[in-house]
Amino acid sequence: MFGTSVSGVLKSAVVGLSLLALATPASAEGYPERDVTIIVQSSAGGGSDIFARTVANLIQKEELLPVPLLVENRPGGGGAIAYNYVAQRKGDPYYIGTIASSFFVAPLMGQSPTTYKDFTPLGVVAGDPFVLVVEANSDVQSLDDLKNKGSVRIGNTGPVTDPAFLGAQLGEALGIEVRAVPFNGDGEVTTALLGGHIDLQFGNTSEVIGQIEAGRVRPIAVTSTSRLSSLPDVPTFEELGYDIQLMLYRGFVMPADAPADAVAFWGDVLKKVADSEAWRTEYVERNNLVPLYWGPEEFAQRVPQISDLYEAYLKSVGAIN
């Protein structure tokens, strides 16, 4: 079953944040010699856009890059337009792409001609987990309460989204029926939860933290590998004995066959970003994320494993053969 291998695959190496001073890394083999462009697969103001621009601003503020760092949005096609644009520049280290779940899902669904094999992983600098929430007056106080119900309704925005994936894992782990109710957007899911039309919602922390703080919804568990600083009293699924772990990984890739010196250069830059106090306060804590760093080698090892998980899930729901 697709849920049984999650902990072995998605356990993140959450690192302690260092207060070491940032220093400009030395350029290897003369790289970089000109502007570097980050290609974002979402429109301006979206989660990936905010992520990319925060990283770019921090890199330039701390003078971690001796050349200008540009950010360019190429939304559309469920991320495929941006991914294809980067992939077509094979071997060119002056283009970097952001990733989202669509990086894995789009090629599996036949929505993109490029796959993860067309890219060189550079690094991951934060994890965006999900929180399972119920309406504040719900009689569900724990996962045991869900097991006793036997059947629950959960909202999502489509069968190939992360909340849908997590809902399927939840049903499998608890041995209950989890009936998915589709909506057009995450805001509609929250409205349905507050109105009692569904029982559960998996939302990114940044999406549901306001409702939690306002007392409108109650968190049950989080999908990260450790408790969140913003929700210290909410256990992880792993703590509760369930193998449910998934985050949106905030990271970067280059086109395939990128020069080794450029990959090493960016691995160094991203490590300094992940370790910085500014990154922790300006992005990780502000957006209720998990501090995380995967270097080029670890990220490269994890990418095919994450893709395999999505493929197993898509097959399990009949989205692909």
C-alpha positions as CSV (number, residue, x, y, z in Angstrom):
1,M,0.0,0.0,0.0
2,F,1.3,3.5,-0.8
3,G,1.1,4.8,2.7
4,T,3.3,2.2,4.4
5,S,6.6,3.6,3.0
6,V,6.2,7.3,3.8
7,S,8.3,7.5,6.9
8,G,11.3,5.8,5.3
9,V,11.0,8.1,2.3
10,L,9.9,11.5,3.6
11,K,11.7,11.8,6.9
12,S,13.4,15.2,6.6
13,A,16.7,16.0,8.0
14,V,15.5,19.0,10.0
15,V,18.6,21.0,10.9
16,G,19.2,23.4,13.8
17,L,19.5,27.0,12.7
18,S,23.0,28.5,13.0
19,L,23.8,32.0,14.0
20,L,27.1,31.9,12.0
21,A,27.7,35.0,10.0
22,L,26.9,34.9,6.3
23,A,29.9,35.2,4.0
24,T,30.1,35.4,0.2
25,P,31.0,31.9,-1.2
26,A,34.0,31.8,-3.5
27,S,33.1,31.4,-7.2
28,A,34.4,28.1,-8.6
29,E,35.8,28.0,-12.1
30,G,34.7,31.7,-12.5
31,Y,31.0,30.9,-12.0
32,P,28.8,33.0,-11.9
33,E,29.9,35.5,-14.5
34,R,26.5,37.0,-15.4
35,D,22.9,37.4,-14.1
36,V,21.1,34.3,-12.7
37,T,17.4,34.0,-13.2
38,I,14.9,32.2,-11.0
39,I,11.9,30.9,-12.9
40,V,8.8,30.6,-10.8
41,Q,5.9,28.3,-11.8
42,S,3.2,30.4,-10.1
43,S,1.9,33.9,-10.6
44,A,3.1,36.9,-8.6
45,G,2.0,36.8,-5.0
46,G,1.6,33.0,-4.9
47,G,3.4,30.8,-2.4
48,S,6.3,29.9,-4.7
49,D,6.6,33.5,-5.8
50,I,6.9,34.8,-2.2
51,F,9.4,32.0,-1.5
52,A,11.6,32.8,-4.5
53,R,11.6,36.5,-3.9
54,T,12.4,36.1,-0.2
55,V,15.3,33.9,-1.0
56,A,16.5,36.3,-3.8
57,N,16.2,39.3,-1.5
58,L,18.1,37.6,1.3
59,I,20.9,36.4,-1.1
60,Q,21.4,39.9,-2.5
61,K,21.1,41.7,0.9
62,E,23.8,39.4,2.4
63,E,25.9,39.6,-0.8
64,L,26.0,35.9,-1.3
65,L,26.0,36.2,-5.1
66,P,28.4,38.5,-7.0
67,V,26.0,39.0,-9.8
68,P,22.3,40.2,-10.0
69,L,19.7,37.6,-9.2
70,L,16.4,38.0,-11.1
71,V,13.0,36.5,-10.5
72,E,10.7,35.8,-13.5
73,N,7.1,34.4,-13.3
74,R,6.0,31.9,-15.9
75,P,2.7,30.5,-14.6
76,G,0.3,28.2,-16.5
77,G,-0.2,24.6,-17.4
78,G,-0.2,23.5,-13.7
79,G,3.5,24.5,-13.5
80,A,4.4,22.8,-16.8
81,I,5.2,26.0,-18.6
82,A,7.9,27.0,-16.1
83,Y,9.3,23.5,-15.7
84,N,9.6,23.1,-19.5
85,Y,11.2,26.5,-19.9
86,V,14.0,25.6,-17.4
87,A,14.4,22.0,-18.7
88,Q,15.0,23.2,-22.2
89,R,18.1,25.0,-21.1
90,K,20.0,21.8,-20.5
91,G,23.4,22.4,-19.0
92,D,22.8,26.1,-18.5
93,P,23.6,27.1,-14.8
94,Y,22.2,30.6,-15.2
95,Y,18.5,29.4,-14.9
96,I,17.1,28.1,-11.7
97,G,13.5,26.8,-11.1
98,T,11.3,26.6,-8.1
99,I,9.2,23.5,-7.5
100,A,5.8,22.5,-6.1
101,S,3.8,19.3,-5.9
102,S,3.1,19.8,-9.6
103,F,6.8,19.2,-10.3
104,F,6.1,15.5,-9.5
105,V,2.4,15.2,-10.4
106,A,2.3,17.0,-13.8
107,P,4.6,14.5,-15.6
108,L,2.9,11.6,-14.0
109,M,-0.5,12.8,-15.2
110,G,0.8,13.4,-18.7
111,Q,0.5,17.2,-18.3
112,S,4.2,17.9,-18.8
113,P,6.7,16.4,-21.2
114,T,9.5,17.0,-18.7
115,T,10.1,14.8,-15.6
116,Y,12.4,15.2,-12.6
117,K,15.1,13.5,-14.7
118,D,15.3,16.7,-16.8
119,F,16.6,18.7,-13.8
120,T,19.6,18.9,-11.4
121,P,18.4,19.3,-7.8
122,L,20.1,22.1,-5.9
123,G,18.6,22.1,-2.5
124,V,15.5,22.5,-0.2
125,V,15.5,25.2,2.5
126,A,12.1,24.8,4.2
127,G,9.2,22.5,4.5
128,D,5.5,23.6,4.4
129,P,3.5,21.0,6.4
130,F,-0.2,20.3,6.6
131,V,-2.4,20.4,9.6
132,L,-5.5,18.2,10.0
133,V,-8.2,20.4,11.5
134,V,-11.9,20.0,12.5
135,E,-14.5,22.6,13.3
136,A,-14.1,24.0,16.8
137,N,-17.4,22.4,18.1
138,S,-16.8,19.0,16.5
139,D,-17.0,16.0,18.8
140,V,-13.7,14.8,17.2
141,Q,-10.9,15.5,19.7
142,S,-8.4,12.9,18.5
143,L,-7.5,10.4,15.9
144,D,-9.1,7.7,18.1
145,D,-12.4,9.6,17.8
146,L,-12.1,9.5,14.0
147,K,-11.5,5.7,14.1
148,N,-14.6,5.3,16.2
149,K,-16.7,7.2,13.6
150,G,-15.8,4.8,10.9
151,S,-16.7,7.2,8.1
152,V,-15.9,11.0,7.7
153,R,-16.1,13.6,5.0
154,I,-13.0,15.6,4.0
155,G,-12.7,18.5,1.6
156,N,-10.1,19.0,-1.1
157,T,-9.7,20.8,-4.4
158,G,-9.3,17.8,-6.6
159,P,-8.2,14.1,-6.5
160,V,-4.6,14.8,-7.4
161,T,-3.8,17.4,-4.7
162,D,-1.8,16.9,-1.5
163,P,-4.8,17.1,0.7
164,A,-6.5,14.4,-1.3
165,F,-3.3,12.3,-1.0
166,L,-3.3,12.9,2.8
167,G,-7.0,12.0,3.0
168,A,-6.4,8.7,1.4
169,Q,-3.5,8.0,3.7
170,L,-5.6,8.9,6.7
171,G,-8.3,6.5,5.7
172,E,-5.8,3.7,5.1
173,A,-4.0,4.3,8.4
174,L,-7.1,4.5,10.5
175,G,-9.0,1.8,8.7
176,I,-12.0,4.1,8.1
177,E,-13.9,5.5,5.1
178,V,-12.7,9.0,4.2
179,R,-15.2,10.4,1.7
180,A,-13.7,13.2,-0.4
181,V,-15.8,16.3,-1.2
182,P,-14.3,18.5,-4.0
183,F,-14.3,22.3,-4.0
184,N,-12.9,24.9,-6.3
185,G,-10.5,26.4,-3.8
186,D,-9.0,26.0,-0.3
187,G,-11.1,28.9,1.0
188,E,-14.3,27.0,0.0
189,V,-13.0,24.0,1.9
190,T,-12.6,26.0,5.0
191,T,-16.0,27.6,4.6
192,A,-17.6,24.1,4.3
193,L,-15.8,22.9,7.4
194,L,-17.0,25.9,9.4
195,G,-20.5,25.3,8.1
196,G,-20.5,21.6,9.1
197,H,-20.7,20.4,5.5
198,I,-17.5,18.4,5.9
199,D,-15.8,16.9,9.0
200,L,-12.1,17.4,8.2
201,Q,-9.6,19.6,6.3
202,F,-5.9,19.2,5.6
203,G,-4.5,22.7,5.2
204,N,-1.1,24.2,5.0
205,T,-0.2,25.8,8.3
206,S,-0.2,29.3,6.8
207,E,-3.7,28.7,5.5
208,V,-5.3,27.5,8.7
209,I,-3.3,29.2,11.5
210,G,-5.6,32.2,11.5
211,Q,-8.7,30.0,12.0
212,I,-6.9,28.1,14.7
213,E,-5.9,31.3,16.5
214,A,-9.4,32.6,16.2
215,G,-10.8,29.5,17.8
216,R,-12.9,28.5,14.8
217,V,-11.1,25.3,14.0
218,R,-9.2,22.8,16.2
219,P,-5.9,21.1,15.1
220,I,-5.6,17.4,15.5
221,A,-2.2,16.5,14.1
222,V,0.5,17.8,11.8
223,T,2.2,16.0,8.9
224,S,5.8,17.3,9.7
225,T,8.4,15.1,11.3
226,S,8.6,17.3,14.4
227,R,6.1,19.6,16.2
228,L,5.7,23.2,14.8
229,S,6.9,26.1,16.9
230,S,3.7,27.9,16.0
231,L,1.6,24.9,17.3
232,P,3.7,23.4,20.0
233,D,0.8,21.5,21.6
234,V,-0.2,19.7,18.4
235,P,1.3,16.3,18.0
236,T,2.7,14.9,14.7
237,F,1.1,11.9,13.2
238,E,4.3,10.0,13.8
239,E,4.0,10.7,17.5
240,L,0.5,9.3,17.5
241,G,1.8,6.1,15.8
242,Y,0.7,6.8,12.2
243,D,2.9,6.8,9.2
244,I,1.5,10.0,7.6
245,Q,4.2,12.6,6.7
246,L,4.1,15.1,3.8
247,M,5.3,18.6,3.2
248,L,5.5,21.0,0.3
249,Y,9.3,21.2,-0.1
250,R,10.5,24.7,-0.8
251,G,13.5,24.2,-3.0
252,F,15.3,24.8,-6.3
253,V,16.4,22.9,-9.4
254,M,18.7,23.6,-12.4
255,P,18.4,22.1,-15.9
256,A,19.9,18.7,-16.3
257,D,23.7,18.4,-16.8
258,A,24.4,21.6,-14.9
259,P,28.1,22.0,-14.2
260,A,29.2,20.5,-10.9
261,D,30.9,23.7,-9.8
262,A,27.6,25.6,-10.2
263,V,25.7,23.0,-8.3
264,A,28.2,23.1,-5.5
265,F,28.1,26.9,-5.5
266,W,24.4,27.0,-5.1
267,G,24.4,24.2,-2.5
268,D,26.7,26.4,-0.4
269,V,24.6,29.5,-1.0
270,L,21.3,27.7,0.0
271,K,23.0,26.2,3.1
272,K,23.9,29.8,4.2
273,V,20.3,30.9,3.5
274,A,18.8,28.0,5.5
275,D,21.2,28.6,8.5
276,S,20.6,32.4,8.7
277,E,18.7,34.2,11.4
278,A,17.1,36.4,8.8
279,W,15.7,33.4,6.9
280,R,14.2,31.9,10.1
281,T,12.5,35.1,11.1
282,E,11.5,36.6,7.8
283,Y,10.2,33.4,6.1
284,V,10.2,30.2,8.2
285,E,8.5,31.6,11.3
286,R,6.4,34.2,9.5
287,N,4.9,31.5,7.4
288,N,4.7,28.8,10.0
289,L,7.1,26.5,8.1
290,V,9.6,23.8,9.2
291,P,13.3,24.7,9.1
292,L,14.9,22.3,6.7
293,Y,18.0,21.9,4.6
294,W,18.7,19.2,1.9
295,G,21.9,19.8,-0.1
296,P,22.2,18.8,-3.7
297,E,23.1,15.2,-3.0
298,E,20.4,14.5,-0.5
299,F,17.8,16.3,-2.6
300,A,18.8,14.3,-5.6
301,Q,18.3,11.1,-3.6
302,R,14.9,12.1,-2.4
303,V,13.4,13.4,-5.6
304,P,12.8,10.0,-7.2
305,Q,11.5,8.6,-3.9
306,I,8.9,11.4,-3.6
307,S,7.9,10.9,-7.2
308,D,7.4,7.2,-6.6
309,L,5.0,8.0,-3.7
310,Y,2.9,10.3,-5.8
311,E,2.8,7.7,-8.6
312,A,1.6,5.0,-6.1
313,Y,-1.1,7.3,-4.9
314,L,-2.3,8.3,-8.3
315,K,-2.5,4.7,-9.3
316,S,-4.4,3.9,-6.1
317,V,-7.1,6.4,-7.0
318,G,-7.2,5.4,-10.7
319,A,-5.8,8.7,-11.9
320,I,-3.1,6.9,-13.9
321,N,-2.6,3.3,-14.9
